[in-house]
């Protein structure tokens, strides 16, 4: 074998390795366990807290705590699954004034950056889309793990606030924030299998 051919093969192998290695190093997406997870929200109507939950949501999460900047989070909520514990309120939420479910059946979050913020803590910046309106949000997330090996599960939890009027949720007379507060607190607890330990 000539020196030139040997050099060519060596360079080709090195290049192939450089291309393949990052792909192999990427962690597998975690698997959301919906039955053990929760997405809830709180608003205030004339100063009185009103609690609600979303019953249907999905997530695609890839995160290696050692290199969080390479991770990604995509989250989708079925807006028609919102429940406030009252048949009257539940019937109002899908209407155009509120979440306009027929036109916008889903709300979405897509991360744009993830950074470590201490042991097991991360700041996830991204785009939140509600009623077709996109806003930047930053979400603090705490990740804890229980169990070991194949039985290990992780829990990602956190809360953040949004302004409902920025997404045109509550139109007409409901833009009056003395009737219904502009701020809505979102809380989540997501149980995940297969997430790289923090």
C-alpha positions as CSV (number, residue, x, y, z in Angstrom):
1,X,0.0,0.0,0.0
2,X,1.4,3.4,-1.0
3,X,2.0,6.1,1.6
4,X,-0.4,8.3,-0.3
5,X,-3.2,5.7,-0.2
6,X,-2.6,5.1,3.5
7,X,-2.8,8.8,4.2
8,X,-6.0,9.1,2.2
9,X,-7.6,6.2,4.1
10,X,-6.5,7.6,7.4
11,X,-7.9,11.0,6.7
12,X,-11.2,9.4,5.4
13,X,-11.5,7.4,8.6
14,X,-10.8,10.4,10.8
15,X,-13.4,12.5,8.9
16,X,-16.0,9.7,9.2
17,X,-15.3,9.4,12.9
18,X,-15.8,13.1,13.4
19,X,-19.1,13.0,11.6
20,X,-20.5,9.9,13.3
21,X,-19.3,10.6,16.9
22,X,-21.5,13.6,17.6
23,X,-24.5,11.7,16.4
24,X,-23.6,8.7,18.7
25,X,-23.1,11.1,21.6
26,X,-26.5,12.6,21.4
27,X,-28.8,11.4,24.3
28,X,-32.0,9.7,23.3
29,X,-35.2,11.7,23.8
30,X,-36.9,11.1,27.1
31,X,-40.3,9.5,27.2
32,X,-43.1,11.5,28.9
33,X,-45.4,9.6,31.3
34,X,-48.6,11.6,31.0
35,X,-50.5,9.7,33.7
36,X,-47.9,10.8,36.3
37,X,-47.5,14.4,34.9
38,X,-49.5,17.6,35.3
39,X,-49.8,21.0,33.7
40,X,-51.9,23.5,35.7
41,X,-52.6,27.2,35.7
42,X,-53.9,29.8,38.1
43,X,-55.5,33.1,37.4
44,X,-57.5,35.6,39.5
45,X,-61.1,36.7,38.9
46,X,-61.9,39.8,40.9
47,X,-59.1,38.8,43.2
48,X,-60.2,35.2,43.8
49,X,-57.9,32.5,42.5
50,X,-59.2,30.3,39.7
51,X,-57.4,27.0,39.2
52,X,-57.3,24.9,36.0
53,X,-55.6,22.0,34.4
54,X,-54.8,20.8,30.9
55,X,-55.6,17.1,30.5
56,X,-53.8,16.4,27.2
57,X,-50.2,17.3,26.4
58,X,-47.1,15.8,24.8
59,X,-43.4,16.5,25.0
60,X,-40.1,15.8,23.1
61,X,-37.2,16.4,25.5
62,X,-33.6,15.7,24.9
63,X,-31.2,16.8,27.7
64,X,-27.8,15.9,28.8
65,X,-27.1,17.8,32.1
66,X,-23.4,17.9,31.3
67,X,-24.0,19.7,28.0
68,X,-27.5,21.3,28.4
69,X,-26.9,23.8,25.6
70,X,-27.1,20.8,23.1
71,X,-30.6,19.8,24.4
72,X,-34.0,20.7,23.2
73,X,-37.6,20.9,24.5
74,X,-40.7,20.8,22.5
75,X,-44.1,20.8,24.3
76,X,-47.6,20.7,22.9
77,X,-50.8,21.3,24.8
78,X,-54.3,20.4,23.5
79,X,-56.2,23.6,24.3
80,X,-59.5,21.9,24.3
81,X,-58.4,19.8,27.3
82,X,-58.5,22.8,29.6
83,X,-60.7,22.2,32.7
84,X,-61.5,24.6,35.5
85,X,-63.8,22.3,37.6
86,X,-67.0,24.1,36.5
87,X,-69.2,23.0,33.6
88,X,-70.0,26.6,32.9
89,X,-66.4,27.7,32.8
90,X,-65.3,24.6,30.8
91,X,-67.9,25.5,28.2
92,X,-66.6,29.0,27.8
93,X,-62.8,28.2,27.5
94,X,-63.0,26.8,23.9
95,X,-64.8,29.9,22.5
96,X,-63.0,32.5,20.3
97,X,-63.0,35.0,23.2
98,X,-60.7,32.7,25.2
99,X,-58.6,29.9,23.6
100,X,-60.5,29.6,20.3
101,X,-60.0,25.9,20.2
102,X,-61.6,25.3,16.8
103,X,-59.1,27.6,15.1
104,X,-56.1,27.0,17.4
105,X,-56.4,23.4,18.8
106,X,-52.9,23.5,20.2
107,X,-50.5,25.7,22.2
108,X,-46.8,25.1,21.7
109,X,-43.5,25.7,23.3
110,X,-40.2,25.3,21.4
111,X,-36.9,25.9,23.2
112,X,-34.2,28.1,21.6
113,X,-31.6,27.8,24.4
114,X,-31.0,25.8,27.5
115,X,-28.4,26.7,30.2
116,X,-27.4,25.2,33.5
117,X,-28.5,27.3,36.6
118,X,-27.0,25.1,39.4
119,X,-27.2,21.4,40.3
120,X,-30.3,19.9,38.6
121,X,-31.5,23.4,37.6
122,X,-31.9,24.8,34.2
123,X,-33.2,27.9,32.4
124,X,-35.0,27.1,29.3
125,X,-35.6,30.0,26.9
126,X,-38.0,29.5,24.0
127,X,-41.0,30.5,21.9
128,X,-44.5,30.1,23.3
129,X,-47.4,30.1,20.8
130,X,-51.0,30.5,21.9
131,X,-53.8,31.4,19.5
132,X,-51.2,31.8,16.8
133,X,-49.4,34.5,18.7
134,X,-45.7,33.9,19.5
135,X,-43.9,35.3,22.5
136,X,-40.5,34.8,24.1
137,X,-40.6,33.1,27.5
138,X,-38.0,31.9,30.0
139,X,-38.8,28.8,32.1
140,X,-36.9,27.7,35.2
141,X,-36.8,23.9,35.5
142,X,-35.8,21.7,38.4
143,X,-34.9,18.1,37.5
144,X,-34.8,15.4,40.1
145,X,-34.3,11.6,39.7
146,X,-35.7,8.6,41.6
147,X,-34.6,5.0,41.2
148,X,-31.6,3.6,39.3
149,X,-30.9,1.8,36.1
150,X,-33.9,0.9,33.9
151,X,-36.3,1.8,36.7
152,X,-35.1,5.3,37.0
153,X,-37.5,8.1,36.4
154,X,-36.9,11.9,36.3
155,X,-39.2,14.7,37.3
156,X,-39.0,18.1,35.6
157,X,-40.9,20.7,37.5
158,X,-41.3,24.5,37.5
159,X,-43.5,27.5,37.1
160,X,-43.6,30.7,35.2
161,X,-46.0,33.6,34.5
162,X,-47.4,34.8,31.2
163,X,-49.7,37.8,30.4
164,X,-52.9,36.4,28.9
165,X,-53.6,39.7,27.0
166,X,-50.3,39.3,25.1
167,X,-51.9,36.2,23.6
168,X,-55.5,37.7,23.2
169,X,-56.9,35.3,25.8
170,X,-60.0,37.0,27.2
171,X,-61.1,39.5,24.6
172,X,-63.9,42.1,24.7
173,X,-65.1,43.0,28.2
174,X,-62.5,40.5,29.6
175,X,-59.6,42.8,28.7
176,X,-60.6,44.6,31.9
177,X,-57.9,43.4,34.3
178,X,-60.0,44.4,37.3
179,X,-62.4,41.6,36.3
180,X,-59.7,39.1,35.4
181,X,-56.0,39.5,36.1
182,X,-53.7,39.7,33.2
183,X,-51.1,37.4,34.8
184,X,-51.5,33.7,34.6
185,X,-49.2,31.4,36.6
186,X,-48.3,28.1,34.7
187,X,-47.1,25.1,36.8
188,X,-45.9,21.8,35.5
189,X,-44.6,18.5,36.8
190,X,-43.5,16.1,34.1
191,X,-42.4,12.6,34.8
192,X,-39.9,11.3,32.3
193,X,-38.3,8.0,31.6
194,X,-34.9,7.8,29.9
195,X,-33.7,11.3,30.8
196,X,-29.9,11.5,31.4
197,X,-29.4,11.8,35.2
198,X,-28.8,15.3,36.4
